[in-house]
Amino acid sequence: PALALFDPLTQQSNLVFRSRHPILTAVECANVLRTVEEFHQVHRNGAWDTVRHSSVKTTDVAVEDIPQLRPWLRELLRTRLYPLVHAAYPKLADGSSTMETDATDETTCGSRSRVRVHDAFIVRYDADNDKSVSLPEHSDTSAVSFTVALNSSAAGDFEGGGTWFEALGKDRRGKVVDAEMGHAVAFAGPLRHAGYPVTKGVRIILVLFLYIEGFSYGRFLEDYTKKHESDSHCLVDRFEKDADGETKDSKCSNDEEATHVETR
């Protein structure tokens, strides 16, 4: 059903994207982690909890609850994430764009993004203490979702983890898409996915649920479901690697796990 949100000729079944270059520096990640830790020490007696009212529980904290992170997130969205959404998902099912080209302001390319935040929170997977190591298979209540890695498996912070997608991999048996510190994974919210288990250490990510202003995608999902009633799972064509494997400007190219995307 996630395919129903986007123009099929433009999207060509590419629904999962990973940033080719980090969208956050190591210093930015360290600053966010320090701010989050200080917040928990001062306001939560050092303890993480599940405070969001969600059907799929995570150990997390809302960005909105940490005043120091609000301006940082606004700037991150404006300068890096909104352009990435536009590059990855350029045309919606109703023929419109995620950018309003007739309304100019200080944002990217002289246009105003239609993308808005439904929810923003920081999730902690802890294999050593509270055993919050994974997340069951589910779909998000968003048009587009992001995960941004805030610490590093390469540096030994954790082992395992990543996002498992039902529609990827050989014969659509599912595949894990991971990302190193500072990198983002973007995907269509209705796409079935799960948090792959962390086997050691602590993994911390920023999660964003986004919607597109003026785009009510519910009817597109309903129409798609009615046309494919015989299918019990998400119908998404398997990703195949492009012959040249290149990414130029805001164009996208596939690798064996997810489509890479970059913006300028």
C-alpha positions in Angstrom: 0.0 0.0 0.0 2.9 2.4 0.6 3.3 2.6 -3.2 0.0 4.3 -3.4 1.3 7.6 -1.9 3.6 8.5 -4.8 3.6 8.9 -8.5 4.5 5.4 -9.9 6.5 6.6 -12.9 8.6 8.9 -10.8 9.0 6.7 -7.7 9.5 3.4 -9.6 8.9 1.4 -6.4 11.8 3.0 -4.5 10.5 3.5 -1.0 13.5 3.1 1.3 16.4 5.6 1.1 19.7 5.9 3.0 21.8 9.1 3.0 25.0 8.7 1.0 26.7 11.2 3.3 26.1 11.9 7.0 23.5 14.6 7.7 24.8 15.1 11.2 28.5 15.5 12.2 30.0 13.5 15.0 30.1 16.7 17.1 26.4 17.3 16.5 25.5 13.7 17.5 27.6 14.0 20.6 26.0 17.3 21.6 22.5 15.8 21.1 23.4 12.8 23.2 24.8 15.0 26.0 21.7 17.2 26.0 19.4 14.2 26.2 21.5 12.6 29.0 21.5 15.9 31.0 17.7 16.1 30.6 17.2 12.7 32.0 19.5 13.3 34.9 17.8 16.5 35.9 14.2 15.7 35.1 13.8 11.9 35.1 16.2 10.9 37.9 18.5 9.4 35.2 15.9 6.9 34.0 14.5 6.5 30.5 10.8 5.5 30.1 8.1 5.0 27.6 6.2 8.3 27.7 4.5 8.4 24.2 1.0 7.0 23.8 1.7 4.7 20.9 0.5 1.2 20.0 4.2 0.2 19.5 6.0 1.0 22.7 9.6 2.3 22.6 12.0 3.5 25.3 12.1 7.2 24.3 11.8 10.9 24.9 10.0 13.5 22.8 12.2 16.2 21.3 9.5 18.6 22.3 10.2 17.9 26.0 13.8 19.1 25.7 13.7 22.8 25.0 17.4 22.9 23.9 16.7 20.5 21.1 13.8 22.3 19.5 15.7 25.0 17.5 18.3 22.4 16.5 15.6 20.1 15.1 13.9 23.0 13.2 17.1 23.9 11.5 17.9 20.3 10.8 14.6 19.8 9.1 14.8 23.1 7.1 18.3 22.7 5.8 18.8 18.9 5.5 15.8 16.7 6.0 13.1 18.5 4.0 15.4 18.7 1.0 16.2 15.0 1.4 12.4 14.2 1.4 12.0 16.2 -1.8 14.9 14.5 -3.5 13.7 11.0 -2.5 9.9 11.5 -3.0 9.6 14.2 -5.7 6.0 13.6 -6.8 3.0 12.5 -4.9 0.1 10.4 -6.0 -2.1 13.4 -6.7 0.6 14.9 -9.0 1.7 17.5 -6.6 5.2 18.0 -5.1 6.4 18.1 -1.5 7.6 21.7 -2.3 5.4 24.7 -3.0 7.3 26.4 -5.9 4.9 29.4 -6.0 5.5 30.4 -2.3 9.0 31.6 -1.7 10.8 32.2 1.6 14.3 31.6 3.0 14.1 27.8 2.6 15.8 25.6 0.0 15.6 26.4 -3.7 13.4 29.4 -3.1 10.4 27.3 -2.2 8.5 26.3 0.9 8.4 22.7 1.9 5.0 21.2 2.5 6.5 18.6 4.9 5.5 18.9 8.5 6.4 17.0 11.7 3.8 14.8 13.2 6.1 13.4 15.9 9.8 13.6 16.8 11.4 11.5 19.5 14.7 9.9 20.5 14.7 6.2 21.0 17.1 4.1 23.1 17.6 0.4 22.5 19.5 -1.0 25.5 20.7 -4.6 25.3 22.7 -4.5 28.6 20.2 -3.0 31.1 16.5 -2.7 30.4 16.6 -5.1 27.5 14.6 -2.8 25.2 16.4 -4.3 22.2 13.9 -4.4 19.3 10.5 -3.3 18.0 7.9 -5.6 16.5 6.7 -5.4 12.9 4.4 -2.4 12.3 3.6 0.5 10.0 3.9 4.2 11.0 1.2 6.8 11.1 3.1 9.0 8.7 3.6 9.7 5.0 7.4 9.5 5.4 9.4 8.4 8.4 13.1 9.0 9.3 15.6 7.3 11.5 18.9 9.1 12.2 21.7 7.3 14.0 23.1 9.2 16.9 25.8 6.8 18.0 28.1 4.3 16.3 28.3 0.5 15.9 31.7 1.0 14.3 33.0 2.7 17.4 31.7 -0.2 19.6 28.6 1.6 21.1 26.4 -1.4 20.1 26.1 -4.4 18.0 23.1 -5.4 15.8 20.2 -3.1 15.2 18.9 -1.4 12.1 15.5 -1.3 10.5 14.0 -4.5 8.9 11.8 -4.0 5.9 9.4 -6.8 4.9 9.4 -5.7 1.2 13.2 -5.8 0.7 15.7 -8.6 0.2 15.6 -11.7 -2.0 12.1 -12.9 -2.8 10.8 -10.1 -0.5 11.8 -12.1 2.6 12.8 -9.0 4.4 16.1 -7.2 4.8 17.8 -5.0 7.4 18.9 -1.5 6.5 21.4 -0.1 8.9 23.1 3.3 9.0 26.3 4.5 10.7 26.4 7.5 13.0 25.0 10.7 11.5 23.3 8.9 8.5 19.6 8.9 7.9 17.2 6.2 6.6 14.0 7.5 5.1 11.0 5.4 4.1 7.3 5.5 3.4 5.4 5.3 6.7 2.9 2.7 5.6 5.7 0.3 4.6 5.9 -2.7 7.0 9.1 -2.6 9.1 10.5 -3.5 12.5 13.4 -2.6 14.8 16.0 -5.3 14.4 17.4 -6.6 17.7 20.4 -4.9 19.3 22.5 -7.7 20.7 25.0 -5.7 22.7 25.4 -2.1 24.0 23.1 0.9 23.6 21.8 2.2 20.2 20.2 5.7 20.1 18.3 7.1 17.2 16.3 10.1 16.3 12.9 9.1 14.8 10.6 11.5 12.8 7.1 10.9 11.6 6.3 13.4 8.8 3.2 14.3 6.8 2.6 16.5 3.8 0.5 19.6 4.3 -2.7 19.4 2.1 -2.1 15.8 1.1 -4.6 13.4 2.5 -3.1 10.0 1.6 -5.8 7.9 3.3 -7.9 7.6 0.2 -5.0 6.5 -1.9 -4.2 3.7 0.6 -7.9 2.7 0.6 -8.1 2.6 -3.2 -4.9 0.6 -3.4 -6.2 -1.9 -0.9 -9.4 -2.4 -2.7 -7.6 -3.1 -5.9 -5.3 -5.7 -4.2 -7.6 -7.4 -1.8 -6.1 -10.8 -2.5 -2.7 -9.7 -1.2 -2.1 -10.1 2.5 1.2 -8.2 2.6 2.7 -5.1 1.2 3.3 -5.3 -2.5 6.6 -3.7 -3.3 8.9 -4.5 -6.2 12.3 -5.8 -5.1 15.1 -3.3 -5.4 17.7 -4.1 -8.0 21.1 -2.5 -8.2 21.5 0.1 -11.0 24.2 -0.8 -13.6 26.2 2.4 -13.1 25.5 2.7 -9.3 25.9 6.5 -9.5 24.1 9.3 -7.7 24.2 12.7 -9.2 22.8 15.9 -7.6 19.4 14.9 -6.2 19.0 11.7 -8.3 18.7 8.4 -6.6 20.4 5.1 -7.3 19.9 1.7 -5.7 22.3 -0.6 -3.9 21.6 -4.0 -2.5 20.0 -2.7 0.7 18.4 0.7 0.1 18.4 3.6 -2.4 21.0 6.2 -1.7 20.0 9.8 -1.8 21.9 13.1 -1.4 21.1 16.7 -1.7 23.0 19.9 -2.4 
